[in-house]
Each structure stands twice: as structure tokens, then as C-alpha cells.
Amino acid sequence: MKQYKFILSGGGTGGHIYPAIAIANELKSRFPDAEFLFVGAQDKMEMQKVPQAGYKIKGLWISGIQRRLTFDNSLFPLKLFASLLKSRTIIREFKPNVVIGTGGFASGPLLQVAAIAKIPTVIQEQNSYPGITNRWLSKKANKICVAYENLERFFPKSKMILTGNPVRQDLIGIENKRVEAILNFNLDTNKKTLLVLGGSLGARRVNQLIEKELNNLLSQNVQVIWQCGKLYFEDYNKYNEGDVQVMAFIERMDLVYAAADIVISRAGASSVSELCIVGKPVIFIPSPNVAEDHQTKNAQSIVDKKGAIMLKESELDSQFGLVFEALLKDQGKQNQLSENIKQLAMPEATKQIVDEIVKLIR
């Protein structure tokens, strides 16, 4: 059997890293003798997360352009040039059969160099509103695997395949893990469990909301698992007692989803895809501080199909208490949201994406 070589690039946030790792794992299961190399931004979280998943990674000196005038912005042309040069060296030395980009700063120069070298490239676009890097790369990409319909205004229709987003396979069938989950988190089965997710780094506004509403939540016979993010753990760890569990990061997402009755979450693409798989009632609080406000668009695509509730940050002070209490008291509404969001799940996404990659190398 021919020994294949794959380069994957995605990073900056868990939303770009975990899909890349999921794709690599599926490729590895099909081609056990294949060689893998990840390429990321040298000071971002992928430099830790990828080796933890068992893969080699090389870092590029690259970062995004800030919205305000900063010293980093003035360095961007130099960083881009340096990253293009290093990407060329990586491609020339590793000689990949295909290069896969899942978004993030590093994927731009790497996929550009691969395309110029006539190496097949695949883009995996997670969001309902693509970022500028993937829009730019799409002109030369061989295939673009998307998670949402109606992206023809951004990408060439002939290259697009609707696959959904890769998700952790251990999230499928979590209803069978409910008992294990309750024991793992030492939960009271007579209380509803609220899971609060702010992403791997954390979400300041979501954390501020939970801090403000905590007593109100507890008074409604609710217990809280609060993933506040590593940037904010020191600020909120003081609330970690009784019916409140505060965590910087959650390793067993399968168990925490199995334990949850209601979820409050940001609306990053990977989170939305995971929540469709696990099928719990969700209140999305999209981050307004992301490119093209894509989290609002991600959440809106679920809300439009009556699969979730969305509250904008500007509505939290006036609306959250009322919306949460109404949902908590209405089991019928909870069931309806669960059923509707499950209809939007695409559990075979990783396999379909890898099917498309394999077509390019066979």
C-alpha cells in the first residue's frame, strides 16, 4: 500500500484545532502507515493541543490583523512573508499528498503555498459566514467542505460539498452515559443541571452574567457546571462549592453533555455542531467580537429552525432571567428544542470529509 503524507493546519481556537484532529484521526484509521504533520501559529494553543493528541506540529510566525492600530499590525506583512517562506520549506521537505485547512491564521500561507506547488488542497469551513482567509483560499482549493447551506456567494458552487463539521465521536449516543455522568460530577438527580460553556479560553460577558444570576439560578433548584475558561478561572473559582462546579476546562465533554438538562453556550461553529449531536435545550449567547459577527449567524441558523433560543449580549440584563425561568418551567418547550436541534445534526461529517480527501489522492 502506498504510504500517504498529510499536512493539516488549523488553530487559534479549539473550534479550528479539534476538527483538524478529528480529520487526522479518521485518516489514520484508514491509512495506519500514513505520516501526519500539523502546522499552526507558533504562540497559539494548537502548539500544546496537537502534541497531546499524538501528532507532530510546526509553528509559523503569524497572527491575525487587529481591528485597531497596534504594533502587531505593523508586523503583519513581515510575519506573512516569513510564514510563506517557512511554509514553502515545510511543503518541499515533507512532500504531502494533500493539505487540509480547517481555519486559523496559519492555514492561509500554508494552503496558498501548497496550491502554487500544485498539491491538492481541501478547506473545511465550519461557519455559516466564512472568514476572509478561507474566502481567499477558495479560489485555488480543490474541495471545500462546508457545514451550512447557501454559501454560494462566498465559494465556487462546483467545489462545495455539504458535510457538516467534524465532532468528537464520543458525543454520539450520550444518552447511554447519563448515569455515569451524574456519578462523575456528583450531581443531585432531584435538581436540573445547567451547563455553561464559554469556550476553551472563556467568555467574559457570559461569566459576568452567571456571576450576577447565580443566586437566582440556585433558588430555582438548579445545579450549575460552569466552564469559565482558563483566562477567568482565578476570578470565578471562589464560587466553586455546593451546587456550583467551576472549571477552567472540561476534559470529558461527553459526560458533561450527558449530565446537562439545559445548556448556555457561545455559538462557535464546533459548539453548534456538537450541540446538534447531543440534542439538549440551548440558549446561545453569541460573541459579538468575532469576524463578520459569524457566531450570531451560526446561532440564527438554528433558531430559524426552532432548535434553540438566542440572546444577544445587549439583551442579557433585561431578558435572561425571564427567558431562563420560562424555559426551566416548560418541559414541553425543552423537549421541542431538543427534538428540533437533533434534526440538524450531521454525525457522519468527519467520514464524509475524509471520503472527499481520499478521492483526491486515489
Rosetta blueprint (number, residue, H / E / L):
1 M L
2 K L
3 Q L
4 Y L
5 K E
6 F E
7 I E
8 L E
9 S E
10 G L
11 G L
12 G L
13 T L
14 G H
15 G H
16 H H
17 I H
18 Y H
19 P H
20 A H
21 I H
22 A H
23 I H
24 A H
25 N H
26 E H
27 L H
28 K H
29 S H
30 R H
31 F L
32 P L
33 D L
34 A L
35 E E
36 F E
37 L E
38 F E
39 V E
40 G E
41 A E
42 Q L
43 D L
44 K L
45 M L
46 E H
47 M H
48 Q H
49 K H
50 V H
51 P H
52 Q H
53 A L
54 G L
55 Y L
56 K L
57 I E
58 K E
59 G E
60 L E
61 W L
62 I L
63 S L
64 G L
65 I L
66 Q L
67 R L
68 R L
69 L L
70 T L
71 F H
72 D H
73 N H
74 S H
75 L H
76 F H
77 P H
78 L H
79 K H
80 L H
81 F H
82 A H
83 S H
84 L H
85 L H
86 K H
87 S H
88 R H
89 T H
90 I H
91 I H
92 R H
93 E H
94 F H
95 K L
96 P L
97 N L
98 V E
99 V E
100 I E
101 G E
102 T L
103 G L
104 G L
105 F L
106 A L
107 S H
108 G H
109 P H
110 L H
111 L H
112 Q H
113 V H
114 A H
115 A H
116 I H
117 A L
118 K L
119 I L
120 P L
121 T E
122 V E
123 I E
124 Q E
125 E E
126 Q L
127 N L
128 S L
129 Y L
130 P L
131 G L
132 I H
133 T H
134 N H
135 R H
136 W H
137 L H
138 S L
139 K L
140 K L
141 A L
142 N L
143 K E
144 I E
145 C E
146 V E
147 A L
148 Y L
149 E L
150 N L
151 L L
152 E L
153 R L
154 F L
155 F L
156 P L
157 K H
158 S H
159 K H
160 M E
161 I E
162 L E
163 T L
164 G L
165 N L
166 P L
167 V L
168 R L
169 Q H
170 D H
171 L H
172 I L
173 G L
174 I H
175 E H
176 N H
177 K H
178 R H
179 V H
180 E H
181 A H
182 I H
183 L H
184 N H
185 F L
186 N L
187 L L
188 D L
189 T L
190 N L
191 K L
192 K E
193 T E
194 L E
195 L E
196 V E
197 L E
198 G L
199 G L
200 S L
201 L L
202 G L
203 A L
204 R H
205 R H
206 V H
207 N H
208 Q H
209 L H
210 I H
211 E H
212 K H
213 E H
214 L H
215 N H
216 N H
217 L H
218 L H
219 S H
220 Q L
221 N L
222 V E
223 Q E
224 V E
225 I E
226 W E
227 Q E
228 C L
229 G L
230 K L
231 L L
232 Y L
233 F H
234 E H
235 D H
236 Y H
237 N H
238 K H
239 Y H
240 N L
241 E L
242 G L
243 D L
244 V E
245 Q E
246 V E
247 M E
248 A L
249 F L
250 I L
251 E L
252 R L
253 M H
254 D H
255 L H
256 V H
257 Y H
258 A H
259 A H
260 A L
261 D L
262 I E
263 V E
264 I E
265 S E
266 R L
267 A L
268 G L
269 A H
270 S H
271 S H
272 V H
273 S H
274 E H
275 L H
276 C H
277 I H
278 V H
279 G L
280 K L
281 P L
282 V E
283 I E
284 F E
285 I L
286 P L
287 S L
288 P L
289 N L
290 V L
291 A H
292 E H
293 D H
294 H H
295 Q H
296 T H
297 K H
298 N H
299 A H
300 Q H
301 S H
302 I H
303 V H
304 D L
305 K L
306 K L
307 G L
308 A L
309 I E
310 M E
311 L L
312 K L
313 E H
314 S H
315 E H
316 L H
317 D H
318 S H
319 Q H
320 F H
321 G H
322 L H
323 V H
324 F H
325 E H
326 A H
327 L H
328 L H
329 K H
330 D L
331 Q H
332 G H
333 K H
334 Q H
335 N H
336 Q H
337 L H
338 S H
339 E H
340 N H
341 I H
342 K H
343 Q L
344 L L
345 A L
346 M L
347 P L
348 E L
349 A H
350 T H
351 K H
352 Q H
353 I H
354 V H
355 D H
356 E H
357 I H
358 V H
359 K H
360 L H
361 I H
362 R L
